[in-house]
Amino acid sequence: MWLKIGCEMTFDVEVPTPFIFMLRPRNGAQQWVARESYTLNPHVPVYEYTDVAGNLCQRLVALPGEFTLKVSADILTSESIDLAPGAPFEAVPYLPDEVLTYLLPSRYCESDRFIDLSQEIVLGINPGYDQVARLTQWLRETIRFNPNSPHFQMSAVEVFQAGEGVCREIAHLGIALCRSLCIPARMVVGYLHGLEPMDFHAWFEAFIDGRWYTFDATQPFPSGGRVVVAYGHDAADVAIFNQFGPPLYPRQMTVWVEPLPEPP
């Protein structure tokens, strides 16, 4: 399916402020960027680099005054996600080197704290894809997806204690549970067609039987229409922007995902 995705955000900047944005989706096996626009008002010099996960990052310094950034893209992506019931667990000695880092505890995913719980949840389930599917079902049944949750930047332990969270926090818990079973898992941030209320979205992927599979406990059933912007260990790696200096938040931010009737 073809989607037009984008976001626009405006900041009121009081002092020259360094930013790192992570807003450009990249081409890959799951998506193709056919057309893209990235505008700054006022325009300032921008330097782009690729981080260790392959994410496209834009560095700039916003000057005092109103600063607006707008990103838009026309992207081909799948209407569905791949499912693989019964796909086998891949033992750690046979995992690719680049995947091993996604087995370790990270800032927001304290997987070492969930070994007993994860074993309890998947008791009697075949190792591999079916275990992650069971963990996702447990998350839907146990942790309430609340886009308006007052909690902010919670870790897996904190969202488990709170019993609710936004998409980012629920992904943290899913990742931690997978890693505690020696299944590599990583966070994904991007866009989801049909999300209500519309915003940036987070989910997780698990590495099973030689490849990554998508899981999203915030949605009632597996769904496609996803555009990936960034991958990482947890939210610390995939913030859509980081700014340095006095705290600064967007005065206004709009996110959109619209189906295109035909290819651009």
Stockholm file with secondary structure:
# STOCKHOLM 1.0

chainA/1-264         MWLKIGCEMTFDVEVPTPFIFMLRPRNGAQQWVARESYTLNPHVPVYEYTDVAGNLCQRLVALPGEFTLKVSADILTSESIDLAPGAPFEAVPYLPDEVLTYLLPSRYCESDRFIDLSQEIVLGINPGYDQVARLTQWLRETIRFNPNSPHFQMSAVEVFQAGEGVCREIAHLGIALCRSLCIPARMVVGYLHGLEPMDFHAWFEAFIDGRWYTFDATQPFPSGGRVVVAYGHDAADVAIFNQFGPPLYPRQMTVWVEPLPEPP
#=GR chainA/1-264 SS CEEEEEEEEEEEESSCEEEEEEEECCCBTTEEEEEEEEEEESCCCEEEEECTTCCEEEEEEECSEEEEEEEEEEEEECSSCCCCTTCBCCCGGGSCGGGGGGGSCBTTBCGGGCHHHHHHHTTTCCTBHHHHHHHHHHHHHHSEECTTCSCCSCCHHHHHHHSEECHHHHHHHHHHHHHHTTCCEEEEEEEETTCSSCSCEEEEEEEETTEEEEECTTSSSCCCCEEEEEEESSGGGCCSEEECSSCCCCSEEEEEEEECSSCC
#=GC SS_cons         CEEEEEEEEEEEESSCEEEEEEEECCCBTTEEEEEEEEEEESCCCEEEEECTTCCEEEEEEECSEEEEEEEEEEEEECSSCCCCTTCBCCCGGGSCGGGGGGGSCBTTBCGGGCHHHHHHHTTTCCTBHHHHHHHHHHHHHHSEECTTCSCCSCCHHHHHHHSEECHHHHHHHHHHHHHHTTCCEEEEEEEETTCSSCSCEEEEEEEETTEEEEECTTSSSCCCCEEEEEEESSGGGCCSEEECSSCCCCSEEEEEEEECSSCC
//
